[in-house]
Amino acid sequence: MQDTQISLVQASFAKVVPIADTAAGLFYADLFETAPEVKPYFRGTDITEQGKKLMMTLGTVVNGLHNLDAIVPVAEQLAIRHVAYGVQAEDYAKVGASRLRTLNKGLGDAFPPEVEAAWTAAYTTLSGVMIAAAYPTETQTAD
């Protein structure tokens, strides 16, 4: 990722922080509407608490984008844990699309195309690392 992209992601996320609970609610509502097949992964989960965890994790990742070497191992471990919930490699694209729609809805005019492109780059980078860690056989055969 370029420094400019990292700055755009961090600046836009700073605008999300004050509305974190609302943003998390928007995200899960969008995800469950557009990808209902992922809802069973959250069975028995307090979605409000899950939203708080999501926003805390996202904050850690966003703040660590200048130091990917530090956040990549954490992201890899998170991805490996998600396999136990039934998460599939193709679910990452669904989550990424919901994240972009949520940011667009929550930030409105403060989410222009260059900010969307920066978020896409960040998510593509991290989801690629996570997929490779969680599904090493699939990524090896895809090469």
NORFENZI-V919328 format. One line per field, one symbol per residue. psi: psi as a letter, one per 30 degrees, with the letter a starting at -180 (. if undefined). burial: + if it has 16 or more other C-alpha atoms within 10 Angstrom, else -. Layout:
# NORFENZI-V919328
psi = ???
burial = ???
This chain:
# NORFENZI-V919328
psi = kleeeeeeeeeeeffeefheeeeeeeeeeeefefifffeffgkgkjfeeeeeeeeeeeeeeefgffiefefeeeeeeeeeefeffgkleffeeeeeeeeeeeeeeefbfgileeeeeeeeeeeeeeeeeeeeefieeefeff.
burial = ----++++++-++--+---++-++++++-+++-----+------------++-++---+-+++++-----++--++--++------+-+--+--++++++++++-++---+---++++++++++-++-++++++---------
